[in-house]
Amino acid sequence: MSFLNRKLRQYYGYKQYRKKVRDYHGNKCGVCNAIDKPLLIHHKIPLRDIKILYSLNNYNKIEKCKILWDVNWQILLCKDCNIEVEKEPKNWNYSIYKEYQFNLKNE
């Protein structure tokens, strides 16, 4: 488990955040629609990239980082689908980040 992942799970608002993501996404896997399996929160932008982009190295920065807590940038995945998604090559590029920044400016 990465530094950022550990810090997120230790954050006092994490339980409320998990509930918010589950409620927003209908408490089902975003790939196979499973409702009878444990679900994981998967960030559309990998945590390691968010950590670098926002220099997240303390709780204050983690708390203020909007992209970490925005349910539109998360998806629920069952364990099987999460494994498959993680197998895919990381083709993420900064266009996703730029789209997020554009959306923030226009809120």
Backbone bond lengths (Angstrom), bond angles and torsions (degrees), N, CA, C in turn:
res aa  C-N    CA-C-N  psi(-1)  N-CA   C-N-CA  omega(-1)  CA-C   N-CA-C  phi
1 M - - - 1.443 - - 1.532 108.22 -
2 S 1.325 116.39 133.96 1.459 120.94 -176.52 1.527 112.08 -74.95
3 F 1.327 115.15 164.86 1.461 121.66 176.71 1.527 110.47 -54.37
4 L 1.338 116.45 -49.61 1.464 120.59 -177.49 1.522 111.13 -63.92
5 N 1.305 117.12 -41.52 1.463 120.93 179.39 1.532 110.68 -61.79
6 R 1.329 117.25 -43.19 1.476 120.86 177.23 1.519 110.65 -62.36
7 K 1.335 116.85 -44.91 1.464 120.94 -179.13 1.526 110.80 -63.90
8 L 1.317 117.32 -40.08 1.466 120.56 177.86 1.523 110.88 -60.27
9 R 1.313 116.05 -46.10 1.473 120.23 -177.98 1.521 112.44 -68.11
10 Q 1.326 117.38 -25.77 1.459 121.32 178.52 1.524 111.86 -84.58
11 Y 1.312 116.77 -16.74 1.462 121.84 -177.22 1.528 110.03 -61.62
12 Y 1.321 117.27 136.69 1.468 121.36 -173.78 1.529 113.43 -63.20
13 G 1.331 118.57 -24.28 1.467 120.69 -179.18 1.516 113.89 -93.57
14 Y 1.343 117.65 7.20 1.464 120.79 -173.45 1.530 113.27 -63.74
15 K 1.330 118.22 -39.95 1.467 120.41 -178.99 1.529 111.04 -63.92
16 Q 1.328 116.68 -41.14 1.464 120.22 178.18 1.530 110.39 -66.34
17 Y 1.325 115.83 -39.16 1.463 121.46 177.92 1.535 110.69 -61.05
18 R 1.325 116.96 -46.27 1.471 120.53 178.96 1.521 110.99 -59.56
19 K 1.321 116.86 -43.73 1.465 120.50 179.32 1.530 110.35 -63.15
20 K 1.316 116.53 -41.88 1.470 121.06 179.97 1.529 110.92 -61.67
21 V 1.336 117.19 -43.84 1.466 121.12 178.94 1.523 110.19 -64.32
22 R 1.327 117.51 -44.88 1.469 121.39 -179.88 1.530 111.39 -62.68
23 D 1.306 116.79 -44.16 1.465 120.40 178.83 1.528 110.94 -63.81
24 Y 1.320 116.54 -43.93 1.458 121.80 -177.41 1.536 111.30 -62.88
25 H 1.319 116.70 -40.07 1.466 121.24 -175.78 1.528 113.38 -96.62
26 G 1.311 117.50 12.51 1.459 120.62 174.17 1.512 114.97 75.22
27 N 1.325 118.38 15.33 1.460 122.27 176.48 1.526 113.02 53.90
28 K 1.348 115.32 41.77 1.473 120.01 177.52 1.522 109.15 -143.39
29 C 1.316 115.97 158.64 1.458 121.91 179.23 1.531 109.20 -63.28
30 G 1.316 115.98 132.84 1.456 121.00 -179.37 1.512 114.26 -74.35
31 V 1.327 118.18 -7.77 1.461 121.59 179.13 1.528 111.09 -106.48
32 C 1.332 117.04 -56.07 1.473 120.15 -174.69 1.533 113.00 -103.15
33 N 1.335 117.37 -1.78 1.475 123.47 -179.92 1.522 114.40 64.60
34 A 1.325 117.49 17.51 1.471 120.85 178.71 1.527 110.03 -63.07
35 I 1.323 115.38 137.72 1.470 120.64 176.06 1.531 111.10 -117.38
36 D 1.332 116.11 -9.11 1.460 120.93 -175.01 1.529 113.30 -103.12
37 K 1.346 116.87 15.01 1.466 121.39 179.69 1.526 108.90 -122.01
38 P 1.337 117.08 153.28 1.462 118.71 173.48 1.533 110.00 -60.02
39 L 1.328 116.41 140.21 1.454 121.10 -176.54 1.526 111.36 -113.94
40 L 1.323 115.02 142.56 1.458 122.85 179.08 1.522 108.72 -112.88
41 I 1.318 116.39 147.80 1.456 120.49 174.02 1.521 107.72 -87.24
42 H 1.315 115.87 123.76 1.460 121.97 -179.55 1.526 107.89 -114.45
43 H 1.331 116.94 127.19 1.459 121.58 178.58 1.524 109.44 -83.23
44 K 1.326 116.74 131.55 1.459 120.38 179.60 1.526 111.69 -65.19
45 I 1.316 116.17 -33.09 1.467 120.72 170.80 1.521 105.77 -101.39
46 P 1.322 118.41 122.67 1.470 120.21 -175.96 1.528 112.64 -54.17
47 L 1.327 115.48 140.80 1.462 120.80 -178.77 1.525 112.24 -55.80
48 R 1.318 117.07 -37.68 1.470 118.84 -179.02 1.524 110.71 -62.90
49 D 1.324 117.59 -33.75 1.462 120.66 178.50 1.529 110.88 -74.71
50 I 1.327 117.08 -39.45 1.466 120.89 176.81 1.526 109.23 -61.45
51 K 1.314 115.85 -42.76 1.472 120.68 -179.61 1.529 110.56 -58.59
52 I 1.315 116.89 -42.94 1.465 121.08 -179.34 1.530 110.63 -71.58
53 L 1.318 117.06 -47.49 1.460 121.11 -177.04 1.523 112.90 -60.09
54 Y 1.338 116.45 -35.94 1.460 120.77 -175.38 1.532 113.26 -109.91
55 S 1.325 117.59 7.82 1.475 122.16 -179.64 1.528 111.39 47.71
56 L 1.322 116.16 52.42 1.462 121.23 -176.04 1.531 110.05 -81.28
57 N 1.319 115.29 104.64 1.458 119.35 -179.00 1.524 112.69 -135.23
58 N 1.342 117.20 9.10 1.459 119.42 175.77 1.536 109.40 -154.65
59 Y 1.333 115.60 166.43 1.465 120.66 -176.02 1.520 112.85 -61.42
60 N 1.325 117.61 -37.15 1.455 120.59 -178.37 1.526 111.08 -61.12
61 K 1.322 116.84 -44.61 1.465 120.69 178.50 1.524 111.21 -67.76
62 I 1.326 116.52 -39.28 1.467 120.31 178.20 1.521 110.10 -62.24
63 E 1.313 117.25 -43.65 1.457 121.87 -178.67 1.527 111.83 -63.37
64 K 1.321 117.60 -36.44 1.460 121.81 -175.89 1.522 114.32 -89.25
65 C 1.320 118.01 -7.34 1.462 121.52 -177.02 1.532 110.06 -78.19
66 K 1.320 116.83 102.38 1.467 121.74 -173.95 1.526 113.30 -60.23
67 I 1.311 117.11 -37.71 1.471 119.77 -175.84 1.531 111.93 -64.58
68 L 1.333 118.17 -27.50 1.466 120.84 177.79 1.525 111.76 -69.07
69 W 1.315 117.22 -30.65 1.459 121.49 -171.59 1.530 113.24 -108.14
70 D 1.316 117.72 1.76 1.463 122.28 -178.72 1.533 109.08 -86.23
71 V 1.327 116.88 114.49 1.470 120.97 -174.98 1.525 112.74 -64.38
72 N 1.318 118.00 -20.03 1.462 120.51 177.46 1.524 112.35 -68.86
73 W 1.309 117.13 -19.22 1.459 121.72 -178.22 1.521 112.30 -104.52
74 Q 1.326 116.34 17.01 1.464 122.57 176.49 1.529 107.83 -124.52
75 I 1.300 115.42 160.76 1.466 121.62 173.32 1.529 107.18 -143.76
76 L 1.306 116.59 146.53 1.470 120.64 174.95 1.518 108.59 -90.53
77 L 1.324 116.26 134.05 1.461 121.58 177.89 1.518 109.45 -134.06
78 C 1.335 115.50 140.70 1.463 118.58 171.03 1.529 106.89 -73.45
79 K 1.312 116.76 166.94 1.468 120.85 -176.28 1.533 111.61 -58.32
80 D 1.332 116.74 -43.27 1.466 120.36 -178.67 1.527 111.59 -61.90
81 C 1.330 116.48 -46.39 1.461 120.00 -179.68 1.525 111.08 -69.06
82 N 1.317 117.49 -35.86 1.453 120.48 177.48 1.528 110.66 -61.57
83 I 1.321 116.91 -41.43 1.472 121.01 177.61 1.521 109.98 -60.61
84 E 1.326 116.60 -44.43 1.471 120.48 179.86 1.529 111.46 -64.85
85 V 1.324 116.81 -42.82 1.465 120.51 178.93 1.525 110.10 -62.91
86 E 1.320 117.19 -41.45 1.466 120.70 -178.99 1.531 112.46 -69.81
87 K 1.334 117.59 -21.89 1.468 120.90 177.75 1.518 111.69 -71.43
88 E 1.332 116.26 -27.79 1.457 121.02 -177.63 1.521 109.62 -63.18
89 P 1.336 116.20 143.56 1.471 117.68 175.67 1.525 109.71 -60.72
90 K 1.290 116.04 145.31 1.464 120.60 -179.68 1.527 108.98 -78.06
91 N 1.316 116.40 93.23 1.456 121.93 -179.75 1.526 111.46 -95.71
92 W 1.324 116.57 14.55 1.451 120.49 -178.82 1.518 109.53 -61.59
93 N 1.323 115.03 140.85 1.459 118.72 174.50 1.521 109.38 -136.83
94 Y 1.302 116.69 176.26 1.453 120.26 -172.03 1.531 113.44 -73.02
95 S 1.330 118.67 -5.51 1.465 119.40 177.30 1.534 110.20 -63.91
96 I 1.334 117.76 -34.08 1.464 120.71 177.42 1.520 109.13 -65.54
97 Y 1.325 115.65 -44.84 1.466 120.53 178.92 1.527 110.46 -62.10
98 K 1.327 117.34 -43.77 1.464 121.09 179.47 1.527 110.45 -62.33
99 E 1.325 117.05 -39.39 1.462 120.65 176.77 1.528 110.09 -61.07
100 Y 1.318 116.30 -42.36 1.467 120.17 178.60 1.528 110.24 -63.04
101 Q 1.336 117.47 -45.65 1.458 120.87 179.61 1.530 110.67 -61.10
102 F 1.333 117.12 -40.63 1.473 121.46 177.99 1.525 109.92 -61.42
103 N 1.324 117.09 -44.32 1.460 121.09 -179.78 1.519 111.25 -62.74
104 L 1.339 117.75 -38.31 1.460 121.03 178.75 1.526 111.38 -64.33
105 K 1.319 116.37 -40.87 1.466 120.83 -178.93 1.520 112.01 -66.73
106 N 1.324 116.30 -28.18 1.460 120.58 -175.34 1.517 113.96 -99.45
107 E 1.322 117.75 12.25 1.468 120.80 178.75 1.518 110.22 -78.55
